[in-house]
Amino acid sequence: IIPRPQYVGYSISKGGMENMTRTLALEYAKHGIRVNAIGPGATATPINDWADDPDAKAEVEKHIPMGRAGTPEEMAAVTAFLASDDASYITGQTLFIDGGLTLYPSFQNQWT
């Protein structure tokens, strides 16, 4: 959701996912089916090469307002909430689990 130069394909896919979520929510609401998405931010997992490098991890985390990467457990907890009856009146939403990263305007400045 944060546009980045040289990442047009990635940016398009993120926007497409949000619009697909909203469109499917409209299509399926009449059947009692909710459609939501999560937008995970930086998450410390083995797939992210920075997760095991303290210097690289610090570089990533300095751009996150909450000052740290998320955990897989945090991503799972939000996903479980959205699938639960506690979220029974939520549909068509993308919930960003990113420690405030998408709120941080100066993050964009590093690429411009």
MARPA-644581 format. One record per residue: x, y, z of N, C-alpha, C, CB in turn. Coordinates in pm, whole numbers, padded with zeros to 5 digits, always signed. Glycine has a CB too. Example, Ala and Ser with C-alpha at 12.3 -4.5 7.8 and 13.67 -1.06 7.14 Angstrom:
! MARPA-644581
+01319-00569+00780+01230-00450+00780+01320-00330+00780+01131-00447+00905 +01285-00225+00708+01367-00106+00714+01290+00003+00787+01408-00060+00572 
***
This chain:
! MARPA-644581
+00082-00118+00000+00000+00000+00000+00086+00124+00000-00093+00000+00119 +00211+00110+00037+00304+00222+00026+00369+00211-00112+00413+00220+00142 +00342+00307-00201+00402+00299-00334+00553+00316-00328+00341+00404-00427 +00621+00236-00409+00767+00242-00412+00815+00242-00556+00829+00123-00334 +00905+00333-00591+00963+00329-00724+01029+00193-00748+01066+00443-00741 +01023+00147-00869+01081+00019-00912+01002-00102-00863+01223+00010-00863 +00887-00081-00800+00805-00191-00749+00662-00181-00801+00806-00191-00595 +00645-00141-00926+00511-00117-00979+00426-00244-00975+00519-00064-01122 +00482-00357-01010+00405-00482-01007+00356-00516-00868+00488-00596-01060 +00443-00498-00770+00407-00524-00631+00297-00428-00586+00530-00511-00539 +00311-00301-00621+00211-00201-00583+00076-00231-00646+00258-00061-00624 +00077-00271-00772-00047-00306-00840-00114-00424-00771-00021-00338-00988 -00035-00524-00734-00094-00642-00671-00157-00608-00537+00013-00751-00653 -00095-00519-00460-00152-00481-00331-00285-00407-00349-00053-00394-00252 -00288-00313-00442-00412-00242-00470-00520-00335-00523-00388-00130-00570 -00480-00429-00607-00575-00526-00661-00634-00615-00553-00507-00612-00765 -00552-00654-00457-00602-00739-00348-00706-00664-00264-00485-00785-00259 -00680-00538-00238-00777-00460-00160-00909-00447-00235-00721-00320-00129 -00902-00417-00363-01025-00401-00440-01097-00534-00458-00994-00339-00577 -01023-00642-00476-01084-00774-00486-01157-00808-00356-00976-00881-00517 -01096-00778-00243-01159-00804-00113-01291-00731-00101-01065-00763+00002 -01293-00604-00138-01417-00526-00129-01523-00578-00226-01388-00378-00158 -01481-00611-00348-01576-00659-00448-01636-00793-00407-01507-00673-00583 -01552-00885-00361-01604-01015-00317-01695-01000-00196-01489-01110-00284 -01663-00906-00107-01749-00882+00009-01887-00838-00035-01686-00777+00101 -01894-00752-00135-02023-00709-00188-02098-00825-00252-02005-00596-00290 -02028-00907-00327-02092-01018-00396-02147-01124-00300-01995-01082-00492 -02076-01150-00191-02112-01261-00104-02187-01222+00024-01990-01334-00066 -02199-01094+00052-02267-01050+00174-02410-01103+00181-02268-00897+00183 -02479-01104+00068-02619-01150+00068-02632-01297+00104-02681-01125-00069 -02522-01369+00098-02521-01511+00135-02468-01532+00277-02436-01591+00035 -02444-01423+00348-02393-01432+00484-02246-01466+00492-02471-01534+00559 -02176-01447+00381-02033-01477+00377-01955-01347+00387-01995-01555+00246 -01863-01343+00482-01777-01225+00499-01645-01248+00426-01753-01197+00650 -01593-01142+00369-01464-01148+00300-01378-01034+00353-01481-01139+00144 -01266-01069+00411-01171-00971+00463-01031-01015+00425-01184-00955+00617 -00937-00926+00441-00797-00958+00411-00709-00899+00520-00756-00904+00271 -00590-00952+00529-00490-00891+00616-00377-00840+00528-00438-00992+00723 -00315-00734+00573-00197-00678+00509-00083-00686+00608-00221-00531+00461 -00013-00798+00610+00095-00811+00708+00213-00721+00674+00142-00956+00716 +00267-00660+00775+00387-00579+00757+00510-00666+00775+00390-00462+00856 +00621-00602+00806+00746-00673+00827+00727-00776+00938+00862-00575+00863 +00752-00900+00904+00732-01010+00999+00860-01092+01006+00611-01100+00958 +00907-01115+01125+01033-01188+01145+01009-01337+01123+01090-01163+01288 +01034-01381+01001+01022-01522+00964+01145-01561+00883+00891-01550+00884 +01172-01689+00869+01289-01733+00792+01288-01687+00646+01298-01882+00797 +01170-01660+00589+01165-01617+00449+01226-01478+00430+01021-01619+00398 +01227-01398+00536+01286-01264+00530+01432-01272+00570+01208-01165+00621 +01519-01248+00474+01663-01264+00499+01715-01169+00607+01740-01241+00371 +01645-01061+00633+01689-00967+00736+01659-01015+00878+01623-00833+00713 +01569-01111+00892+01522-01152+01025+01633-01209+01114+01412-01254+01011 +01733-01273+01054+01840-01334+01133+01967-01250+01139+01873-01469+01076 +01965-01134+01076+02081-01045+01076+02048-00924+01164+02119-01000+00929 +02109-00913+01281+02074-00804+01374+02083-00664+01312+02163-00811+01494 +02185-00639+01230+02198-00506+01169+02088-00482+01067+02335-00491+01102 +02060-00582+00984+01954-00568+00884+01818-00554+00951+01954-00689+00789 +01797-00631+01057+01670-00623+01130+01652-00484+01191+01663-00731+01240 +01757-00429+01248+01750-00295+01306+01718-00191+01198+01883-00259+01375 +01773-00209+01079+01747-00117+00968+01599-00121+00929+01834-00153+00846 +01542-00239+00921+01400-00253+00890+01315-00192+01002+01363-00402+00869 +01347-00228+01125+01265-00188+01239+01269-00038+01268+01308-00262+01360 +01372+00031+01224+01377+00175+01251+01270+00252+01174+01516+00230+01216 +01213+00189+01071+01108+00253+00992+00968+00220+01044+01119+00211+00848 +00958+00134+01142+00828+00092+01195+00799+00174+01321+00827-00062+01227 +00689+00250+01322+00660+00332+01439+00661+00257+01572+00529+00397+01421 +00618+00132+01574+00620+00056+01699+00758+00001+01730+00520-00059+01691 +00855+00020+01639+00994-00012+01665+01035-00157+01657+01028+00036+01796 +00949-00241+01602+00985-00383+01592+00907-00449+01480+00959-00455+01726 +00957-00562+01437+00886-00643+01339+00776-00721+01410+00982-00739+01264 +00677-00761+01334+00571-00844+01389+00614-00989+01398+00445-00833+01304 +00532-01068+01462+00559-01211+01474+00452-01289+01399+00564-01254+01624 +00485-01410+01358+00383-01493+01293+00261-01512+01383+00443-01630+01256 +00284-01521+01513+00173-01539+01606+00078-01419+01605+00226-01561+01748 +00133-01299+01589+00047-01180+01581-00036-01181+01454+00132-01052+01587 +00024-01223+01344-00050-01232+01218-00162-01336+01230+00044-01269+01101 -00131-01449+01293-00230-01555+01310-00344-01511+01401-00163-01680+01368 -00313-01436+01505-00417-01391+01598-00518-01300+01529-00354-01318+01717 -00470-01210+01445-00562-01120+01373-00644-01200+01272-00484-01008+01301 -00581-01294+01205-00652-01378+01110-00762-01458+01181-00555-01473+01038 -00729-01514+01296-00828-01590+01373-00943-01500+01418-00761-01656+01496 -00911-01378+01458-01017-01283+01496-01111-01258+01379-00956-01151+01544 -01056-01229+01261-01141-01200+01146-01228-01319+01107-01055-01158+01027 -01181-01439+01133-01258-01559+01101-01359-01594+01211-01165-01677+01079 -01352-01527+01324-01435-01562+01439-01569-01489+01436-01362-01531+01569 -01659-01534+01523-01788-01467+01539-01772-01327+01598-01879-01550+01627 -01660-01300+01664-01636-01165+01717-01626-01061+01606-01508-01164+01801 -01598-01106+01485-01587-01016+01370-01706-01033+01276-01455-01042+01294 -01819-01074+01330-01935-01110+01247-01993-00994+01167-02042-01168+01333 -01962-00871+01202-02015-00756+01130-01905-00682+01053-02085-00660+01227 -01796-00749+01028-01684-00691+00953-01675-00763+00819-01550-00703+01032 -01682-00687+00712-01663-00744+00579-01609-00636+00485-01796-00803+00524 -01532-00681+00387-01477-00590+00287-01359-00508+00334-01583-00499+00241 -01296-00549+00442-01187-00471+00500-01053-00539+00481-01213-00447+00647 -00951-00457+00467-00814-00504+00473-00756-00447+00601-00730-00462+00346 -00716-00535+00689-00660-00493+00818-00508-00504+00810-00717-00579+00935 -00442-00390+00821-00297-00388+00813-00238-00416+00951-00246-00251+00760 -00154-00517+00956-00089-00560+01079+00058-00526+01061-00112-00716+01111 +00091-00400+01082+00223-00353+01040+00294-00261+01139+00210-00282+00911 +00247-00258+01262+00312-00173+01362+00308-00026+01329+00454-00216+01379 +00215+00014+01242+00201+00154+01203+00281+00192+01079+00243+00240+01315 +00342+00096+01013+00428+00126+00898+00355+00204+00789+00483-00003+00840 +00231+00169+00760+00159+00239+00654+00117+00379+00696+00037+00159+00613 +00135+00414+00821+00104+00549+00869+00225+00641+00868+00048+00542+01010 +00338+00587+00837+00466+00656+00855+00510+00720+00724+00574+00558+00906 +00475+00846+00699+00502+00906+00569+00649+00919+00533+00440+01040+00565 +00738+00935+00630+00879+00953+00594+00941+00824+00543+00957+01004+00713 +00874+00711+00563+00923+00584+00508+00931+00593+00356+00831+00466+00551 +00836+00663+00296+00835+00677+00151+00953+00759+00101+00704+00740+00105 +01001+00851+00183+01106+00942+00140+01237+00872+00108+01130+01045+00246 +01259+00754+00160+01386+00687+00133+01396+00642-00013+01402+00568+00225 +01283+00638-00086+01289+00593-00225+01268+00706-00325+01185+00487-00249 +01244+00826-00278+01217+00934-00373+01337+01023-00390+01098+01016-00328 
***
